[in-house]
Amino acid sequence: MDSNSSEDRDERPTGRTPLRRTADNALKIVVVGGFGVGKTTLVGAVSEIRPLNTEEIMTKAGEGIDDPTGAWGKRSTTVAFDFGRITLSASQVLYLFGAPGQARFWFLWDRLFNGALGAVVLVDTRRLEDSWYAIDRLEHHGTPFIVARNNFGEPTHTLEQVRAALDLPPEVPLVDCDARDRASGKQVLIELVRHLTARVEAERAGSPAAVPALPAVPVGAAPVLDVLEESTP
């Protein structure tokens, strides 16, 4: 069985890219999902810097606590969060936060959602039920999100079948991706920003009073989209 874990293929940049001193506006995207679904890999694939991660070696102490079903061979796991960065302009930078997947670390998620432009829910169709909590918490916080199916081998279900299984409303985008691939990962971020932009435009057209609910999107979405599209093959 193929695995999309960060241990299989590390193509992350190794050089150090200093943050410009003129950068004074930070935007934030969170990547959430179940245990071993590929969050660390996705953040590492798209980050312009070698990402900060809090991965620890899995030991026998986690047996009976963390469920490795569908993630056999995984040797390390995130215990706090992953952190990556994409510079958008001289004044704007995009920060990427990958949330831990194990249930015992879910208490960290609410803090990671604070101030987020939006979120990506990464799913593994072998363990779709692991994604329900992430979707529930994002809906509870009112954080806009898209869902990305990380393909471990050839897909065995259509996206419409996945949408039905997750009970996703039609307005929530559902896309395919390979978390190991930089271009694929960036395309996921592009889809998220397009979703955020469409949301704001719809809210402005239908209910001007609702626009303040997403104050960062009109300012932050355009440069994010421009930079990602220009740098994606």
C-alpha positions as CSV (number, residue, x, y, z in Angstrom):
1,M,0.0,0.0,0.0
2,D,1.4,3.4,-1.0
3,S,1.8,6.0,1.7
4,N,1.8,9.7,1.5
5,S,3.7,10.3,4.7
6,S,6.6,12.8,5.1
7,E,9.0,9.9,5.6
8,D,8.6,8.5,2.1
9,R,9.7,11.4,0.0
10,D,11.3,14.6,1.3
11,E,11.5,17.2,-1.5
12,R,11.2,20.2,0.8
13,P,13.5,23.1,0.3
14,T,16.7,22.9,2.4
15,G,17.9,26.5,2.0
16,R,17.0,29.2,4.5
17,T,14.7,31.9,3.1
18,P,14.8,34.9,5.5
19,L,11.5,36.7,6.0
20,R,11.6,40.3,4.8
21,R,11.6,42.9,7.4
22,T,8.9,44.8,5.5
23,A,6.5,41.9,6.0
24,D,3.8,43.3,8.3
25,N,0.6,41.5,7.3
26,A,0.3,37.8,8.1
27,L,-2.4,35.5,6.7
28,K,-3.1,32.1,8.1
29,I,-4.4,28.8,6.6
30,V,-4.8,25.6,8.7
31,V,-4.6,22.0,7.5
32,V,-6.6,19.5,9.5
33,G,-7.6,15.9,9.2
34,G,-7.3,12.5,10.8
35,F,-4.2,10.7,12.0
36,G,-1.6,9.9,9.2
37,V,-3.6,11.5,6.5
38,G,-0.7,13.6,5.1
39,K,-1.0,17.0,6.8
40,T,2.7,17.2,7.6
41,T,3.6,16.2,4.1
42,L,1.3,18.8,2.5
43,V,2.7,21.7,4.6
44,G,6.2,20.5,3.8
45,A,5.5,20.3,0.1
46,V,4.2,23.8,-0.4
47,S,6.3,25.7,2.1
48,E,9.1,27.9,0.8
49,I,11.2,27.1,3.9
50,R,12.0,23.8,5.5
51,P,9.0,23.6,7.8
52,L,9.0,23.5,11.5
53,N,7.4,20.4,12.8
54,T,6.9,18.7,16.1
55,E,7.1,15.1,15.0
56,E,8.0,12.5,17.6
57,I,8.8,8.8,17.2
58,M,5.8,6.6,17.8
59,T,6.4,4.1,20.6
60,K,4.6,1.2,22.3
61,A,3.2,3.8,24.8
62,G,0.8,4.9,22.1
63,E,-0.6,1.4,21.5
64,G,-4.3,1.3,22.3
65,I,-4.4,5.2,22.3
66,D,-3.6,6.1,18.7
67,D,-5.4,4.1,16.0
68,P,-2.9,3.3,13.2
69,T,-5.4,1.6,11.0
70,G,-4.8,2.5,7.4
71,A,-1.5,4.1,8.3
72,W,0.7,1.0,8.8
73,G,4.4,1.7,8.7
74,K,4.0,5.3,10.0
75,R,6.9,5.8,12.4
76,S,6.4,9.4,13.7
77,T,3.5,11.7,14.4
78,T,2.8,15.4,15.0
79,V,2.3,16.2,18.7
80,A,1.7,20.0,18.4
81,F,1.6,21.4,14.9
82,D,3.5,21.8,11.7
83,F,4.4,25.3,10.4
84,G,5.3,26.5,6.9
85,R,5.5,29.8,5.1
86,I,4.9,31.3,1.6
87,T,5.9,34.9,0.9
88,L,3.3,36.7,-1.0
89,S,4.8,40.2,-1.4
90,A,7.2,42.6,0.4
91,S,4.5,43.2,3.0
92,Q,2.4,40.0,3.1
93,V,3.2,36.4,4.1
94,L,1.1,33.3,4.3
95,Y,1.5,31.0,7.3
96,L,0.5,27.3,7.1
97,F,-0.4,25.4,10.2
98,G,-0.8,21.6,10.1
99,A,-2.9,20.4,13.1
100,P,-2.2,17.1,14.9
101,G,-4.4,14.3,13.9
102,Q,-4.7,12.1,17.1
103,A,-7.9,12.6,19.2
104,R,-5.8,13.3,22.3
105,F,-4.4,16.5,20.7
106,W,-7.7,17.8,19.3
107,F,-7.8,20.4,22.2
108,L,-5.2,22.4,20.3
109,W,-7.4,22.8,17.2
110,D,-9.6,25.6,18.5
111,R,-6.6,27.8,19.1
112,L,-5.2,27.0,15.7
113,F,-8.5,28.1,14.0
114,N,-8.3,31.5,15.6
115,G,-7.5,34.2,13.0
116,A,-7.4,31.7,10.1
117,L,-8.3,32.8,6.6
118,G,-9.7,29.3,6.0
119,A,-8.8,25.7,6.3
120,V,-8.1,22.5,4.3
121,V,-9.6,19.3,5.5
122,L,-7.4,16.5,4.2
123,V,-9.1,13.1,4.0
124,D,-8.2,9.5,3.4
125,T,-11.1,7.5,1.9
126,R,-9.9,4.4,3.9
127,R,-10.8,6.3,7.1
128,L,-13.4,8.9,6.2
129,E,-14.8,8.9,9.7
130,D,-11.6,10.4,11.0
131,S,-12.6,13.6,9.1
132,W,-16.0,14.2,10.7
133,Y,-14.6,15.9,13.8
134,A,-12.5,18.3,11.8
135,I,-15.5,19.3,9.7
136,D,-17.7,19.6,12.8
137,R,-15.2,21.9,14.6
138,L,-14.7,24.1,11.5
139,E,-18.5,24.5,11.1
140,H,-18.8,25.3,14.8
141,H,-16.2,28.1,14.5
142,G,-17.6,29.4,11.2
143,T,-14.3,28.9,9.5
144,P,-14.6,28.5,5.7
145,F,-13.0,25.3,4.4
146,I,-12.6,23.0,1.5
147,V,-12.0,19.2,1.5
148,A,-9.1,17.6,-0.3
149,R,-8.9,13.8,-0.9
150,N,-5.3,12.7,-0.5
151,N,-4.9,9.8,-3.0
152,F,-3.1,6.8,-1.5
153,G,-2.9,4.8,-4.7
154,E,-5.7,4.6,-7.3
155,P,-9.0,6.1,-6.0
156,T,-11.7,3.5,-5.4
157,H,-14.6,6.0,-5.0
158,T,-15.8,8.9,-7.0
159,L,-15.7,12.4,-5.5
160,E,-19.5,12.4,-5.4
161,Q,-19.4,9.3,-3.3
162,V,-17.0,10.9,-0.9
163,R,-19.2,14.0,-0.8
164,A,-22.2,11.9,0.1
165,A,-20.3,9.9,2.7
166,L,-19.1,13.1,4.4
167,D,-22.5,14.8,4.0
168,L,-20.8,17.9,2.5
169,P,-23.1,20.7,1.3
170,P,-22.7,21.4,-2.4
171,E,-21.1,24.8,-1.8
172,V,-18.1,23.2,-0.1
173,P,-15.4,22.4,-2.7
174,L,-14.1,18.8,-2.8
175,V,-10.9,18.2,-4.8
176,D,-8.3,15.5,-5.4
177,C,-4.6,15.9,-4.4
178,D,-1.3,14.2,-3.9
179,A,0.1,15.8,-0.7
180,R,3.6,14.9,-1.7
181,D,3.5,17.0,-4.9
182,R,4.2,20.7,-4.6
183,A,2.1,21.7,-7.6
184,S,-0.8,19.6,-6.4
185,G,-0.6,21.0,-2.9
186,K,-0.5,24.6,-4.2
187,Q,-3.6,23.8,-6.3
188,V,-5.4,22.9,-3.1
189,L,-4.5,26.2,-1.6
190,I,-5.7,28.0,-4.8
191,E,-9.0,26.2,-4.6
192,L,-9.4,27.3,-1.0
193,V,-8.7,31.0,-1.8
194,R,-11.1,30.8,-4.8
195,H,-13.7,29.5,-2.4
196,L,-13.1,32.3,0.1
197,T,-13.3,34.9,-2.7
198,A,-16.6,33.5,-4.0
199,R,-18.0,33.5,-0.5
200,V,-17.3,37.1,0.0
201,E,-18.7,38.1,-3.4
202,A,-21.9,36.1,-2.7
203,E,-22.3,37.7,0.7
204,R,-21.8,41.1,-0.7
205,A,-24.3,40.5,-3.4
206,G,-26.9,39.0,-1.1
207,S,-26.4,40.6,2.3
208,P,-24.0,43.5,2.7
209,A,-24.3,43.2,6.5
210,A,-22.7,39.7,6.4
211,V,-19.4,40.9,4.8
212,P,-17.6,41.7,8.1
213,A,-17.9,38.0,9.0
214,L,-14.8,37.4,6.7
215,P,-12.9,40.7,7.0
216,A,-9.5,39.3,6.0
217,V,-10.6,37.7,2.7
218,P,-11.1,40.8,0.5
219,V,-7.7,42.1,1.5
220,G,-5.8,38.8,1.6
221,A,-7.3,36.6,-1.1
222,A,-6.0,38.4,-4.2
223,P,-2.3,38.3,-3.4
224,V,-2.5,34.7,-2.2
225,L,-4.2,33.6,-5.4
226,D,-1.9,35.6,-7.7
227,V,1.3,34.3,-6.1
228,L,0.2,30.7,-6.0
229,E,-1.0,30.7,-9.5
230,E,2.2,32.3,-10.8
231,S,4.4,29.8,-9.0
232,T,2.5,26.7,-9.9
233,P,3.6,24.8,-13.1
